[in-house]
Amino acid sequence: MLKLSAYFKEAIKQEASDLHLVGGELPMLRVEGELKQLDDKPLNNKELLAEINELLTKEQQEKYQQDKDLDISYADGDIRFRVNLHQQVENVGLTARVVPAEIPSPEDLHFEPTLLEMTNLLDGLVLVTGPTGCGKTTTIAAMIEEINKTRKSHIITIEDPIEFVFKDKQSLIEQREVGMDTNSFASALKYVLRQDPNVIFVGEMRDPETIATVLTAAETGHLVFSTLHTPTAAEAVERIVDVFEGAKQKQVLIQLSSVLRGVVAQQLLPAKDGGRVPAREILINTPAVANLIRNNEVGQIKSAIQTSAKDGMETMENSVKRLLKEGWITEEVAENRVGRSKKA
């Protein structure tokens, strides 16, 4: 097999979004959403594991042997990769997400005016949701970079692992990596509130302790960005609430109704001229939406989005229709996406 570095370079050369290497399987790239074979010979598991171990510190090797899963970052020049290591039928697996050297601008990512306005917020919680690989971190990075360019803020990110690397402009930015600079999201958040931040980015809200601390941070005058793996805005609210039970759930409903500023549910669609373009459902926490959350009437949020375009909200269906009208996607892509969302 090729040296591991050669596969990373090929991913960069072919402008892939992901690299997939699994012992006993063919090496693959994901290019413009489609898997592409890199070789016609399966990877030798022993050789692949030896190559991977050269990337890891002794501590990382021990952690991978113990947990059978590990997230790390890797850099090839200016290009960074978010790497996940895992086991698959006793063979090692590596999935690497390519992180562009430059942070895309709001214009590059086709930000809606409502989404761009969220960068002017001074406090509260902004969530970006969607399936793995839909560009959640990229969208938040563009929002943070906009803040970095336009105002003097202390921005702290907590990531697993660090993806985009920010350079201070108007703001002071500190980036902390779970496993390297802190033990966990929850642990980092516990102390970050004592570090005088204005803006906090939490890579993922994984557990009740992290969610509770995020809500507290947003409640105490900080602007917090985070992500969840839910397909719709309403399901993001439901996911947060369902983590808690009894009296604690009622408290979270009240907190969330107060601190939530917006939820952006994102999908990436094949663009007409190649590449992919984001479609977004946008929920704004208006007084009416806050009342629905407070009363745990989450099922009515979808209807609220449908009837609140004047407040800057947009359904996924309307976002897809707009992309079609503006010539970004084909009718076939639009019909497939809208059809699926209607059935959901």
C-alpha positions in Angstrom: 0.0 0.0 0.0 1.0 3.7 -0.4 2.3 5.6 2.5 -0.4 7.1 4.6 0.8 10.7 3.8 0.2 9.9 0.1 -3.4 9.2 0.6 -3.8 12.5 2.5 -2.1 14.3 -0.4 -4.4 12.6 -2.9 -7.5 13.7 -0.9 -6.2 17.3 -1.1 -5.3 17.0 -4.9 -8.8 15.6 -5.8 -10.5 18.2 -3.5 -12.2 15.4 -1.6 -14.4 16.0 1.5 -13.4 12.7 3.1 -10.8 9.9 3.0 -11.8 6.3 3.9 -9.1 3.7 4.7 -10.1 0.4 6.2 -8.0 -2.7 6.5 -9.0 -5.4 4.0 -11.1 -2.9 2.0 -10.4 -0.6 -1.0 -9.2 2.9 -0.3 -11.9 5.5 -1.0 -12.4 9.2 -1.3 -15.7 11.1 -1.2 -15.7 13.7 -3.9 -18.7 16.0 -4.4 -20.8 13.6 -2.2 -19.9 10.5 -4.2 -17.5 7.7 -3.1 -14.5 7.2 -5.5 -12.2 4.2 -5.5 -8.5 5.1 -5.1 -6.9 1.7 -5.9 -8.0 -1.7 -7.0 -6.1 -3.5 -4.2 -7.5 -3.9 -0.7 -5.4 -2.3 2.1 -3.2 -4.6 4.2 -4.5 -4.2 7.7 -1.1 -4.8 9.4 0.6 -2.2 7.2 -2.2 0.3 7.7 -2.1 0.0 11.4 1.6 0.4 11.4 1.3 3.6 9.4 -1.4 4.9 11.7 0.6 4.2 14.8 3.4 6.5 13.4 0.8 9.4 13.5 0.0 8.8 17.2 1.7 9.7 20.4 2.2 6.9 22.9 -0.8 8.2 25.0 -3.0 8.2 21.9 -2.0 4.7 21.0 -2.9 3.5 24.5 -6.2 5.3 24.3 -7.1 3.8 21.0 -6.2 0.3 22.2 -8.4 0.8 25.2 -11.4 2.6 23.6 -11.2 1.2 20.1 -12.2 4.7 18.9 -10.1 7.9 18.7 -10.5 11.4 17.2 -7.3 13.3 16.3 -6.2 16.1 14.0 -3.6 15.8 11.3 -2.0 18.5 9.1 -0.4 18.4 5.7 1.0 21.9 5.2 -1.8 24.3 5.6 -4.5 21.7 5.1 -5.9 20.0 8.2 -7.8 16.8 8.6 -10.2 15.7 11.4 -9.4 12.0 11.7 -11.5 9.3 13.3 -9.9 5.9 14.1 -12.1 2.9 14.7 -12.4 -0.9 14.5 -14.3 -2.8 11.8 -14.5 -6.6 12.1 -11.1 -6.5 13.9 -9.5 -4.3 11.2 -8.5 -0.7 11.7 -10.5 2.0 10.0 -9.6 5.6 9.3 -12.0 8.3 8.2 -10.5 11.8 7.6 -12.5 14.9 7.0 -10.6 17.5 5.0 -10.7 21.0 6.6 -10.0 23.8 4.2 -7.0 26.1 4.9 -9.1 29.2 4.6 -12.3 29.7 6.6 -15.1 30.2 4.1 -16.9 33.6 4.1 -20.6 34.0 4.6 -20.8 34.7 0.9 -19.0 31.4 0.1 -21.6 29.5 2.2 -24.6 31.4 0.9 -25.6 32.8 4.3 -29.2 34.0 4.5 -29.6 37.5 5.9 -31.1 36.0 9.1 -28.0 33.8 9.6 -25.6 36.7 9.1 -27.6 38.7 11.6 -26.9 36.0 14.2 -23.2 37.1 14.2 -24.3 40.4 15.8 -25.8 38.7 18.9 -24.2 39.4 22.2 -25.6 36.6 24.2 -27.8 33.5 24.0 -27.5 30.1 22.3 -27.2 29.4 18.5 -27.4 25.8 17.4 -26.4 24.4 14.0 -27.8 20.9 13.4 -27.8 18.3 10.7 -26.3 14.9 9.8 -22.6 14.2 9.9 -20.8 15.8 7.0 -23.4 18.6 6.4 -21.0 21.4 7.2 -22.1 22.3 10.7 -18.6 23.2 11.9 -17.8 25.1 8.7 -21.0 27.3 9.1 -20.1 28.1 12.8 -16.5 28.8 11.9 -17.7 31.3 9.3 -19.9 33.0 11.9 -17.0 33.1 14.5 -14.7 34.5 11.9 -17.2 37.2 11.1 -17.2 38.2 14.8 -13.4 38.0 14.8 -13.3 40.5 11.9 -15.9 43.0 13.2 -15.7 43.3 17.0 -13.4 43.0 19.9 -14.4 39.9 21.7 -12.7 37.1 23.7 -13.6 33.9 21.9 -13.0 30.5 23.3 -13.5 27.3 21.3 -13.7 23.8 22.8 -13.4 21.2 20.1 -12.7 17.5 19.6 -10.5 17.8 17.7 -9.7 21.4 16.6 -10.6 21.8 12.9 -10.3 25.4 11.6 -7.4 27.4 13.0 -8.3 31.0 13.7 -6.0 33.9 13.6 -6.7 36.9 15.9 -8.1 39.9 14.1 -10.3 42.2 16.1 -10.8 39.5 18.7 -8.7 37.4 21.0 -9.3 33.7 20.2 -8.3 30.7 22.3 -8.8 27.1 20.9 -8.8 24.1 23.3 -8.8 20.5 22.2 -10.5 17.8 24.2 -8.0 15.2 25.2 -5.1 17.5 24.7 -5.9 20.7 26.5 -8.9 19.5 28.6 -10.4 16.2 29.6 -13.9 16.8 28.3 -16.4 19.3 27.0 -18.1 19.5 30.4 -14.8 20.0 32.3 -13.7 22.7 30.0 -17.0 24.5 30.2 -16.9 24.4 34.0 -13.8 26.6 33.9 -14.3 28.6 30.8 -16.8 30.8 32.5 -14.0 32.0 34.7 -11.9 33.0 31.7 -13.8 36.1 30.8 -15.2 35.0 27.4 -17.7 36.9 25.3 -18.2 34.1 22.7 -17.9 30.3 23.3 -18.0 27.5 20.7 -18.7 24.0 22.1 -18.0 21.5 19.4 -20.9 19.2 20.4 -23.4 18.9 23.2 -22.9 15.2 24.0 -24.2 14.7 27.5 -26.5 16.2 30.1 -23.7 17.9 32.0 -22.4 19.6 28.9 -25.9 20.7 27.8 -26.7 22.1 31.3 -23.5 24.0 31.4 -24.1 25.4 27.9 -27.5 26.7 28.9 -26.0 28.3 32.0 -23.3 30.0 30.0 -25.9 31.4 27.6 -28.0 32.5 30.5 -25.2 34.4 32.1 -24.5 36.8 29.3 -22.3 34.8 26.9 -22.9 34.0 23.2 -22.7 30.3 22.8 -22.5 28.3 19.5 -22.9 24.5 19.4 -24.0 21.6 17.2 -26.4 18.6 17.4 -27.0 15.7 15.1 -30.7 16.3 14.4 -32.3 16.7 11.0 -34.7 19.5 11.9 -34.8 22.5 14.2 -37.7 21.2 16.2 -35.9 17.9 16.8 -32.9 19.8 18.2 -35.2 21.4 20.8 -36.7 18.0 21.5 -33.3 16.3 21.9 -32.1 18.8 24.5 -35.3 18.5 26.5 -35.5 14.7 26.4 -32.0 14.4 27.9 -33.6 15.5 31.2 -36.4 14.1 33.3 -39.0 15.3 35.9 -38.4 18.7 37.6 -35.1 19.1 35.8 -36.9 18.9 32.4 -39.2 21.7 33.4 -36.2 23.9 34.4 -34.5 23.2 31.1 -37.6 24.1 29.1 -37.7 27.5 30.9 -34.0 28.0 30.4 -34.1 27.1 26.8 -37.1 29.2 26.0 -35.1 32.2 27.5 -31.6 31.7 26.1 -32.2 30.1 22.6 -31.7 32.6 19.8 -31.9 30.4 16.8 -31.5 26.9 15.3 -30.2 26.3 11.8 -30.8 22.8 10.4 -28.5 22.3 7.4 -28.3 19.9 4.5 -25.8 19.8 1.6 -27.2 19.3 -1.8 -25.4 18.5 -5.1 -24.9 21.8 -7.0 -25.8 22.1 -10.7 -22.3 23.0 -11.7 -20.5 20.6 -9.3 -19.7 20.8 -5.6 -22.4 21.1 -3.0 -24.6 23.9 -1.8 -26.3 24.3 1.6 -30.1 24.3 2.2 -31.2 25.5 5.6 -34.2 25.4 7.8 -34.0 28.5 10.1 -35.9 28.8 13.5 -35.8 32.1 15.3 -36.8 32.1 19.0 -39.6 34.7 18.8 -41.9 35.2 21.8 -44.4 32.8 20.2 -41.7 30.1 19.8 -40.4 30.7 23.3 -43.9 30.1 24.6 -44.1 26.8 22.7 -40.8 25.7 24.2 -41.7 26.8 27.7 -45.0 24.8 27.6 -43.3 21.8 26.0 -45.4 22.1 22.8 -42.4 21.3 20.6 -44.6 19.6 18.0 -45.9 23.0 17.0 -42.5 24.5 16.2 -42.7 23.2 12.6 -45.9 25.1 12.0 -44.4 28.2 13.6 -41.5 28.2 11.1 -44.0 27.8 8.2 -45.9 30.9 9.2 -43.1 33.1 10.3 -41.2 34.1 7.2 -41.6 37.8 8.2 -39.5 37.0 11.3 -36.6 35.6 9.2 -37.6 32.0 9.5 -37.5 29.5 6.6 -38.6 26.0 6.1 -36.2 23.4 4.4 -38.7 23.1 1.6 -38.7 26.9 0.9 -34.9 26.9 1.1 -34.7 24.2 -1.5 -37.2 25.9 -3.8 -35.2 29.2 -3.5 -31.9 27.3 -4.5 -33.8 25.9 -7.5 -35.1 29.4 -8.5 -31.7 30.9 -8.2 -30.2 28.2 -10.4 -28.0 26.5 -7.8 -29.6 23.0 -8.1 -31.4 21.0 -10.6 -35.2 20.2 -10.6 -34.4 16.5 -9.9 -32.3 17.4 -6.8 -35.1 19.7 -5.6 -37.8 17.1 -6.1 -35.8 14.5 -4.3 -35.1 16.7 -1.3 -38.6 18.2 -1.0 -40.1 14.8 -1.4 -38.1 13.4 1.4 -38.8 16.3 3.7 -42.6 16.0 3.1 -42.5 12.3 4.0 -40.4 13.0 7.2 
